Amino acid sequence: MNCETKQFANALLLPEIVKMLNEGHTVTLRLRGYSMRPFLEDNRDKALLTRPTHPKVGDPVLAEIQPGHFVLHRIVAIEGENVTLRGDGNLADEHCLLSDVKGAVIGFYRKGRQQLDRTDGLKWRIYSWFWMNLYPIRRYLLAFHRRIWLKVFKPKTI
């Protein structure tokens, strides 16, 4: 099967992806940005998305936090209809409503691999539990990652 890769601005692409998700399709999206570092890299990794059914704390989701502004971040709290999101590489929170959660991540294709790291798998659940509970010291871990790790082990883009 031949695949052609094209890049579009998120403002154009993501509303179309949301339409496809609402129609019941799954979508593979190459990730852009650094907010999910240290484990997901810009222009290297991909997310497999589906329509959200019952989002819960810890789930990575595609959410529209402002009209036309989408993020792929992890849910850190749900209070009624209000959702708090945070990227793994971010220290600040972002907020939206449950109705603004447009996609749920089934899994990630990381480091150019063809095998999906499922978000309901043991590996992802263990990683998620540790990373979410390291929030008080995450600032220092992210600083080490940016200042030392990335200089020694430069990530490859695919």
LUMNUBA-269381 format. One record per residue: x, y, z of N, C-alpha, C in turn; residue in one letter. Coordinates in pm, whole numbers, plus 50000, padded with zeros to 5 digits. Layout:
<rs>
{{X,Y,Z},{X,Y,Z},{X,Y,Z},"A"}
...
</rs>
This chain:
<rs>
{{50084,49883,50000},{50000,50000,50000},{50089,50124,50000},"M"}
{{50066,50214,49907},{50144,50337,49899},{50078,50444,49983},"N"}
{{50158,50515,50061},{50109,50625,50142},{50180,50752,50099},"C"}
{{50105,50858,50090},{50162,50987,50059},{50144,51075,50182},"E"}
{{50250,51145,50222},{50244,51231,50338},{50237,51376,50295},"T"}
{{50140,51448,50349},{50127,51591,50326},{50108,51660,50459},"K"}
{{50161,51781,50469},{50143,51858,50592},{50046,51972,50568},"Q"}
{{49957,51991,50665},{49859,52099,50662},{49862,52170,50796},"F"}
{{49819,52294,50798},{49807,52368,50924},{49702,52300,51011},"A"}
{{49728,52295,51142},{49633,52232,51233},{49494,52293,51224},"N"}
{{49486,52424,51201},{49356,52491,51193},{49272,52437,51077},"A"}
{{49338,52387,50972},{49266,52329,50859},{49243,52179,50876},"L"}
{{49344,52111,50926},{49342,51965,50932},{49255,51910,51045},"L"}
{{49270,51964,51164},{49205,51902,51280},{49052,51907,51276},"L"}
{{48989,52015,51227},{48842,52007,51214},{48797,51895,51120},"P"}
{{48875,51868,51016},{48841,51758,50925},{48860,51623,50994},"E"}
{{48963,51611,51075},{48984,51488,51152},{48869,51466,51249},"I"}
{{48824,51572,51314},{48710,51561,51406},{48587,51513,51332},"V"}
{{48563,51563,51211},{48449,51516,51130},{48460,51367,51103},"K"}
{{48582,51322,51067},{48601,51180,51039},{48577,51096,51164},"M"}
{{48624,51143,51280},{48602,51070,51406},{48453,51062,51436},"L"}
{{48382,51172,51415},{48238,51174,51441},{48162,51079,51349},"N"}
{{48218,51052,51231},{48156,50957,51137},{48190,50812,51172},"E"}
{{48271,50792,51275},{48304,50657,51319},{48436,50603,51267},"G"}
{{48514,50683,51198},{48644,50639,51146},{48751,50648,51254},"H"}
{{48857,50571,51237},{48977,50591,51316},{49076,50668,51229},"T"}
{{49159,50748,51292},{49252,50835,51220},{49390,50822,51284},"V"}
{{49492,50808,51200},{49629,50812,51247},{49684,50951,51220},"T"}
{{49732,51016,51324},{49777,51154,51315},{49923,51164,51359},"L"}
{{50007,51219,51270},{50146,51246,51309},{50145,51362,51408},"R"}
{{50217,51345,51517},{50214,51444,51624},{50304,51562,51592},"L"}
{{50256,51680,51627},{50331,51804,51610},{50337,51874,51744},"R"}
{{50453,51926,51778},{50468,51999,51903},{50546,51919,52005},"G"}
{{50573,51985,52116},{50660,51927,52219},{50589,51909,52354},"Y"}
{{50459,51928,52357},{50388,51926,52485},{50374,51787,52545},"S"}
{{50402,51682,52469},{50390,51547,52524},{50528,51482,52545},"M"}
{{50632,51564,52542},{50764,51512,52576},{50765,51473,52723},"R"}
{{50844,51383,52762},{50961,51328,52697},{50936,51200,52618},"P"}
{{50813,51151,52615},{50790,51019,52556},{50735,51023,52414},"F"}
{{50678,51135,52375},{50629,51150,52238},{50700,51269,52176},"L"}
{{50751,51250,52054},{50832,51352,51989},{50762,51414,51869},"E"}
{{50789,51542,51849},{50740,51618,51736},{50782,51554,51604},"D"}
{{50687,51533,51514},{50710,51485,51378},{50775,51346,51371},"N"}
{{50775,51273,51481},{50830,51138,51481},{50721,51036,51512},"R"}
{{50643,51064,51614},{50544,50968,51663},{50406,50999,51606},"D"}
{{50319,50896,51611},{50182,50909,51561},{50085,50859,51666},"K"}
{{49965,50916,51663},{49857,50874,51753},{49744,50814,51670},"A"}
{{49688,50704,51717},{49570,50644,51655},{49449,50690,51735},"L"}
{{49361,50766,51668},{49246,50830,51735},{49115,50765,51695},"L"}
{{49020,50771,51787},{48884,50728,51761},{48790,50825,51831},"T"}
{{48661,50808,51808},{48562,50893,51875},{48563,50862,52024},"R"}
{{48560,50964,52109},{48561,50939,52253},{48426,50885,52301},"P"}
{{48430,50791,52394},{48305,50739,52449},{48289,50782,52595},"T"}
{{48379,50739,52680},{48372,50773,52822},{48511,50815,52869},"H"}
{{48554,50939,52839},{48688,50982,52881},{48702,50977,53032},"P"}
{{48821,50938,53076},{48847,50933,53220},{48986,50989,53249},"K"}
{{49012,51015,53375},{49140,51070,53417},{49252,50975,53373},"V"}
{{49356,51034,53316},{49469,50958,53267},{49467,50933,53118},"G"}
{{49350,50948,53055},{49338,50924,52911},{49401,51038,52831},"D"}
{{49478,51006,52728},{49521,51109,52634},{49408,51132,52534},"P"}
{{49375,51260,52510},{49263,51293,52423},{49298,51412,52333},"V"}
{{49225,51422,52224},{49230,51540,52138},{49115,51629,52183},"L"}
{{49147,51751,52227},{49044,51841,52280},{49057,51979,52217},"A"}
{{48944,52044,52200},{48941,52181,52149},{48930,52274,52271},"E"}
{{49041,52339,52307},{49042,52421,52428},{48994,52564,52402},"I"}
{{49000,52606,52278},{48944,52733,52232},{48893,52706,52090},"Q"}
{{48801,52787,52041},{48753,52761,51905},{48869,52754,51804},"P"}
{{48883,52639,51739},{48988,52620,51640},{49126,52589,51695},"G"}
{{49140,52578,51828},{49270,52548,51890},{49262,52412,51961},"H"}
{{49330,52313,51903},{49323,52176,51953},{49455,52138,52021},"F"}
{{49444,52051,52121},{49562,51994,52187},{49542,51844,52204},"V"}
{{49651,51771,52204},{49647,51630,52238},{49720,51618,52371},"L"}
{{49643,51612,52478},{49698,51609,52613},{49625,51504,52696},"H"}
{{49678,51483,52815},{49622,51385,52907},{49519,51454,52999},"R"}
{{49410,51383,53028},{49312,51434,53124},{49369,51414,53264},"I"}
{{49374,51523,53342},{49423,51512,53479},{49311,51526,53582},"V"}
{{49195,51580,53540},{49081,51589,53632},{48953,51609,53551},"A"}
{{48844,51553,53604},{48711,51575,53549},{48621,51608,53667},"I"}
{{48559,51727,53661},{48466,51769,53766},{48337,51811,53699},"E"}
{{48240,51721,53702},{48115,51746,53630},{48142,51748,53480},"G"}
{{48115,51860,53416},{48139,51876,53272},{48275,51941,53243},"E"}
{{48347,51984,53348},{48474,52053,53331},{48590,51955,53330},"N"}
{{48677,51970,53231},{48791,51880,53214},{48919,51962,53226},"V"}
{{49015,51910,53302},{49147,51970,53313},{49245,51881,53239},"T"}
{{49324,51943,53150},{49420,51872,53066},{49561,51921,53097},"L"}
{{49657,51834,53074},{49798,51875,53085},{49879,51788,52993},"R"}
{{49962,51851,52911},{50057,51776,52830},{50165,51718,52919},"G"}
{{50217,51600,52884},{50321,51538,52967},{50443,51626,52979},"D"}
{{50469,51710,52878},{50585,51799,52882},{50550,51937,52931},"G"}
{{50429,51957,52981},{50387,52089,53029},{50374,52089,53180},"N"}
{{50386,52208,53237},{50364,52224,53379},{50230,52291,53408},"L"}
{{50176,52363,53309},{50050,52435,53325},{49933,52350,53275},"A"}
{{49816,52377,53332},{49693,52308,53294},{49619,52386,53186},"D"}
{{49534,52315,53113},{49441,52375,53019},{49304,52317,53049},"E"}
{{49200,52389,53009},{49065,52350,53049},{48972,52349,52929},"H"}
{{48874,52260,52936},{48769,52253,52836},{48649,52184,52900},"C"}
{{48545,52166,52822},{48427,52091,52866},{48434,51950,52809},"L"}
{{48360,51858,52869},{48357,51720,52817},{48315,51719,52670},"L"}
{{48225,51808,52632},{48180,51812,52492},{48290,51860,52398},"S"}
{{48397,51921,52452},{48510,51967,52370},{48615,51858,52349},"D"}
{{48599,51744,52415},{48688,51631,52392},{48641,51566,52262},"V"}
{{48723,51578,52159},{48683,51539,52024},{48736,51403,51980},"K"}
{{48845,51357,52044},{48903,51230,52004},{48968,51160,52123},"G"}
{{48965,51029,52121},{49032,50948,52223},{49147,50874,52157},"A"}
{{49259,50865,52225},{49376,50797,52170},{49369,50649,52206},"V"}
{{49372,50565,52102},{49375,50419,52121},{49518,50376,52154},"I"}
{{49614,50443,52091},{49754,50407,52113},{49845,50497,52032},"G"}
{{49975,50474,52048},{50077,50553,51981},{50173,50463,51905},"F"}
{{50214,50510,51789},{50323,50449,51714},{50445,50534,51746},"Y"}
{{50538,50480,51823},{50652,50556,51870},{50781,50511,51802},"R"}
{{50871,50607,51783},{51007,50582,51735},{51009,50507,51602},"K"}
{{50912,50533,51515},{50908,50470,51384},{50864,50325,51383},"G"}
{{50821,50274,51496},{50776,50134,51503},{50642,50116,51435},"R"}
{{50618,49996,51388},{50490,49961,51327},{50392,49903,51428},"Q"}
{{50443,49868,51547},{50358,49811,51651},{50300,49922,51737},"Q"}
{{50171,49914,51764},{50099,50014,51841},{50121,49993,51990},"L"}
{{50160,50100,52061},{50163,50099,52207},{50023,50143,52252},"D"}
{{49940,50046,52288},{49800,50074,52323},{49790,50144,52457},"R"}
{{49696,50239,52465},{49678,50312,52590},{49607,50230,52697},"T"}
{{49547,50117,52658},{49485,50029,52757},{49577,49913,52794},"D"}
{{49699,49915,52745},{49796,49810,52774},{49870,49836,52905},"G"}
{{49930,49731,52958},{50001,49739,53085},{50116,49840,53080},"L"}
{{50192,49839,52972},{50305,49932,52957},{50259,50078,52971},"K"}
{{50154,50115,52898},{50106,50253,52903},{50048,50288,53040},"W"}
{{49975,50195,53100},{49915,50224,53231},{50022,50245,53338},"R"}
{{50128,50164,53334},{50237,50181,53432},{50308,50315,53409},"I"}
{{50342,50343,53284},{50406,50470,53251},{50319,50587,53297},"Y"}
{{50189,50582,53267},{50098,50690,53302},{50091,50711,53452},"S"}
{{50081,50602,53526},{50072,50614,53671},{50197,50683,53727},"W"}
{{50315,50638,53684},{50438,50699,53733},{50447,50846,53693},"F"}
{{50424,50875,53565},{50443,51013,53517},{50344,51109,53583},"W"}
{{50220,51068,53602},{50121,51154,53667},{50155,51177,53813},"M"}
{{50212,51076,53878},{50248,51091,54019},{50381,51161,54041},"N"}
{{50458,51180,53934},{50584,51254,53944},{50563,51404,53921},"L"}
{{50440,51449,53913},{50413,51588,53883},{50488,51686,53974},"Y"}
{{50500,51661,54103},{50572,51758,54187},{50719,51780,54146},"P"}
{{50783,51679,54086},{50923,51696,54046},{50941,51698,53895},"I"}
{{50829,51704,53822},{50835,51699,53676},{50918,51814,53618},"R"}
{{50912,51932,53679},{50989,52047,53631},{51137,52012,53618},"R"}
{{51191,51942,53716},{51333,51907,53716},{51364,51796,53615},"Y"}
{{51272,51700,53604},{51291,51592,53507},{51287,51646,53364},"L"}
{{51195,51738,53337},{51185,51796,53203},{51307,51884,53172},"L"}
{{51358,51956,53272},{51478,52039,53252},{51597,51948,53218},"A"}
{{51612,51837,53290},{51719,51741,53260},{51703,51687,53118},"F"}
{{51581,51655,53083},{51554,51600,52949},{51593,51699,52840},"H"}
{{51554,51826,52856},{51584,51928,52755},{51732,51964,52750},"R"}
{{51793,51981,52865},{51929,52035,52870},{52039,51930,52853},"R"}
{{52010,51807,52890},{52115,51704,52885},{52076,51590,52791},"I"}
{{51964,51525,52818},{51924,51405,52743},{51916,51431,52593},"W"}
{{51847,51538,52552},{51830,51565,52410},{51961,51601,52340},"L"}
{{52057,51654,52413},{52187,51685,52354},{52270,51559,52334},"K"}
{{52255,51463,52424},{52330,51338,52413},{52261,51242,52317},"V"}
{{52128,51230,52327},{52052,51137,52245},{51950,51215,52162},"F"}
{{51996,51280,52058},{51909,51361,51973},{51803,51271,51907},"K"}
{{51673,51307,51923},{51567,51224,51864},{51570,51233,51711},"P"}
{{51539,51121,51649},{51532,51116,51504},{51390,51141,51459},"K"}
{{51373,51221,51355},{51240,51237,51296},{51229,51137,51182},"T"}
{{51109,51092,51159},{51085,50990,51057},{51048,51059,50927},"I"}
</rs>
